[in-house]
């Protein structure tokens, strides 16, 4: 063995031995400090190594070198400086331990607990306007002590009175008292919440939803003089909806009568149209916050929540004969098509598996071609400008030069890249291993290429949205060529009916949700633009902050400001929840429904509004004092986050004034001292291993808005470019300061999308974000998100892709909703080519 290798191995053995002895019996903290000491001990030992005369044979002896290490130590002053620095690093509060991100204990859900959802309906002004004492005094008898049959008789009698104009207000007040849990007969908040559930189930069993929906639709047409009755009916309906949602999530109720009643009355469409009416004629009596809350709960009841969406996806895959591959690393059919083109260009004899794309997919004459355009290396703008190969294998010549040849007068920039659009003519090593290369006359490609093709082909991801998109594209291309009038074709396999329920009885709930989504979309899609506009205005109105320090005196004025912020935040919670629920169900129904809805969201400058909401800075004179003890030092990131509105509103408790609570006013508590409540978080995220006290409502809002942003920009180059121009990296960095999977997923999707469209400086400044993508995002088999994209080509075709998507969405709507499209001014014109030509000639 070479003496140098022996010396190297012996020194490594010595280091390993020292390391095991050093860590024996150590605690985790001592283990970490020992690592630092070990590093500096190794530095001290290895710095003593000196090179001896190369002419001496003894200079390579391990024994002589080890004797030299112990015989000539380092300079005392230099060794003392190293020891002092090691001690300083070991005792440093920020360098002695590995910094970890605090874990935000937020779990996303359709809604919060029943008590919170009920309290969210009211503001202090609305509670005082109800006159709770008068409601209790006007109700005769004891409802809670009556038997179930007697309770149902009382409710049915009140529902009958509700149909008579003279007694509507009295009946609504009595039903309101029952829906509130008959608070005058109870003594605690816990008992009231339990009684609200019991009374809510009684109301549901008596068919209250059908009566309330029909009356509410009449009131929505004319509110003049009926504001109090309108609010009472809306409140009763909201209580019934939240009780149904709560009991259904707890598997305590399975009656779908409420869903059928709501679908029959079509109250959801009426509420959406009223929101559009409020856009053009804002009136206080409409109570837009309450309308958004009711619309959100109606969407959850009629369509379903997160678990229903998961089961609906399973049904759609089963109905389309598509396997579930969400947990594996996959590639799209377009990725395989591009891979096949690249390998075939490099190895012309390669017999690649057949592409799974439709036959008419790659058709340059169609408008829809730009939606998913294949971009092989041969069409890459970088590859096009590379020089052609200058040496042919059949030409007798010495080995090719290491640098490309260029004429002296040539101005072409020299490059060391190979042009991938030309075949690879050199024989592969695989042919030598398998036998004589001359025997391989048909296919002679490296084994690795064959293996890669098989792996990618077996891992093609097929989705329902792809199938829906391809079917509509094929129909549009036939229509473009005049082969057939596809606007009158029979419906595809994505329209569901009672026959579908008979075929899949296990998924009856999900199929009915899809049927209701189709019916609902056909009625309200002309009103979606106004709905999105109102939601965007709600987001804009939330750019108001109240910065309080822990020592702030909470007087009446501050309480009123807190109540105002709470009401605004509740409106934002309902608006974002409604936006996300509708978007997800539209996409489950058909991808082109979501395409239209997402284009409306994008056109309303959604990116700018959301980023402004999260990136707002506090004025310097309003920044609260730093809650970190000065003796512990100041973490630099705290200084950056302290003036962030996102940091302030998320990590501080939700804006709540206990004495303004609905339950506190229903059953007042007698206390000698005022109720204490937190306004600001006493500790920072850097001193907590897990953040358990935070604003759940604002975390829910963040998750919804980031999820909608990610879905709107997914695979849409024009929208990604617009998002890049907004410079959202700082906002994303704020959101990723603490770990939570619900927030990480949409934010990292957007970061992953943005990376390829930014330059080197941006990538250098945002390496922390890129690293988080590697650590937490799922990467595909052919994932070129960091490099390798044809950026110039994608940017060049970005606007055309957006036009193609909207053109396909217009074709889909003209095909399926002719009546509504005609009301909007669209019509199908008969184009006579020969008649037009004759008119031009004459």
C-alpha positions, 0 to 999 in steps of 0.5 A: 500500500502507498505510504501516503494512504497508510498515513491517511487511514491511520489518522482517520482511525485515530479521529474515530477513536477520539470521537467515540470516547469523547461522546461516551456518557454525554447528554444531548447538550454535552454531546453538541458541545463535544462536537465543537470541541472535537472540531477544534481539537482536530484543528489543533492536531492537524495544524501541527502537520508539516511537510518534511523533505521530499527526498527523505524516505522517512518523511512518509513514515506514519510513525515518524509523522506522529512523533513529529506531531507530539514533539512540536506543538503549536505556538502557545498564543495561537493555541490560546486564541483557538481555545478562546474562540471555541469557548465563545462559540460553545457559550453563544446563545444563538450558535451553541444550539441548532436553531429550529422553527417553531411549529404552528399548531394549526389544523385546517378544518371546514369550520371551528367549534359550534360555540365559536361559529355561533358567536361569529354571527353577531356583533355587539350592535346586532345583539343589542338590537335583538332585545334578548330579554324581550325575546325571553319574556315573549315566549310562554311556557318552558320549552326545555322541560317539554317532551319531544312530541310537544316541542315539535307541536310548538315548532310546527304551530310557529311555522304555520304562523310564519306563513301569515303576514300579521303574525310573522314577526311574533313567530320569528321571535319565538323561533329565534328564542328556541334556536338560541337554546332557550337561554332564560331557562338555563344557568351556564354557557355549556348548557346553552350550547348543548340545548342549541344542538337539541333545539336545532335538531327539533327544528330540522325534523319539523322541516324548518329549512323549507319554510324559512327558505321560501319566506327568505326568497320573498323577503330578498325581493323587497326588504322595505319595512321588513328589515327586522323580520329578514334578520330574524329569519336569516339568523334562524337559518344560520343557526340551523345550518351550523348545527347541521354541519356540526352534527354531521361532522360528528356523525350524529346526523345523517338525514339529507332532507335539509339538502333536498329542501335547499336544492328545491328552493335554490336559496343559494342562487338567491343569496348570490344574486343578492350579493350582486345586487349589493355590489351595485346598490350597497345598503346597510339592511342587506348585512353583507357579512351575514350574507357571506356567512350564510352563503358559505354555510349553504355551500358546505351543507349543499355541496360538502366539506373537505372529507366529501371532496376527498371521497368525490375525487375517489369516485371521479377516478373510479368512474373514469377508470383512473388509478390513484397515484397521488402518493407516488412520484409521477410524470404527466403524459406531456412530460413523457411525450417530451422525453420521447421526442428528446430521446428519439432525436438523440437516438433515432433507432430507439423504439420508444413506448407509444405516447398516451396523448390524443392523436390530435394533441400536437396540432399547430393549427388549433387555438387550443394547442397553446394550452399544453404545448410540448417543448422538446430540447430541439425547440428550446431557444438555447439549443437552437443557437448552439453550433452543429457538430463539427466532426463526424464519426466516419471522418478520419481525424484525431480526437475532437478538441475539448473546445468547439471550433470557430473561424477567426472571423466568427462572432458566434459566442463559444459554448461548451454545450452539445446541441441535443437536436442532432443524433448521437452517433458514437456506439454505446457501452451496452452493445459491447456487453451484450455482444457484437455491435454489428449484430444490433442493426435495428436498435442500438441505444444505451441500456440506461435510456431504455430503462429510463423510458420504461420507468417514466412510461410506467409512472405516467400520472393520469388525472380526471382533469386531463381527461376532461380537458382533452375531450373538450379540446378534441371537440373544439378542434373538430368544430374548428375544422368544420368536421361536425357541429360539436355544439349539438353533440351529446353530453360527455361522461361528466354529467351525472344523474340517478343512473349514476347513483344506481351504478355507484350507490356507495358514492350517493352523497358525492354524486348528488353534490356533483349534480347540485354543483352542475345545477348551481353553476348553470344558474349563477355563473353570470353572477360570479364576477360580482361575487368575486368583486365583493370578496376582493373588496372585503379583503381590501377593507381588512387593511386595518390594524390595532397595535397594542402592547401587553400593558395597554389599558383596555378602555371602552374605545379600545374595545369598540376598535377590537370589535370592529376589527373582529367583524372585519376579520369575520367577513374575511373568514367567510369570504375566503371560505366561500371562495375556496369551497366554490372553486374546489367544487367547480374544479371537481365538476369540470376543469373548465368551470374552474378555468372560468372562475379562476380567470375572474379571480385573476382579472380582479387583481387578486394577487395584488390585494392579497399581497398588500394584505399580508405585507403591510407594515406598521408605522414606526411609532406604532411598533409595540415594545419587544417582549424578549428579555434584554438579558437574553439578547435580540434575535435578528429575525425578530426585528424584521418580523415585529413590523409585519402585519402578518406576524402581528395578527397571526401570532396574537390572540384573536380579537375578542371582547368577552363581555361582548360575547353572545353567550355572555349577554344571554346568561350574564355572569356575576363577577366581582372583578373584570374579566381578564383577556389577552390582547398580545402574545407574551412570548415570541415564536423563537422561544416556543417549541410549539405555538399553541396560542394563536389566531386560528381565524387568521391562520384559516384566512391565510391558508385559504388565500394562499391556496387560491393564489396557488391554484389560480397560477398553476400551469398558467405562464401569464399569471406566473409572470404577473405574480413575479412582477409583484415580488412576493418573496418577502411575503412568502418568507414571512409565512414560512418563518414558522412550520405548518404543513397547511401553510407550507404546501400552497406557498412552496408551490408558488415558490417552486413555480416562480424560481425558473422565471427569476434571474440569478440574483433573485435565486441567490437572495432567496436560497432559503426559499429554494431550500425549503422547496427541496425539503418539503415539496414533492418532486416529480420524475421529470421536474425541471422547476429549477433549470432546463425550462425553455423560458423564452419560449414559454414567455413568448407564448404566455399571453397566447396560452391565456387566450387559448384557455379562455377560448376553450372555456367559452366554447365549453359554456356555449356548448353547455349553457346556451341560454345563459350565454345568449342572455349575456350577449353571446350567439352562434353565428352561421358562417357560410364560406362561399356566401362570404366569398361572393359578397366580397367579390361583389 
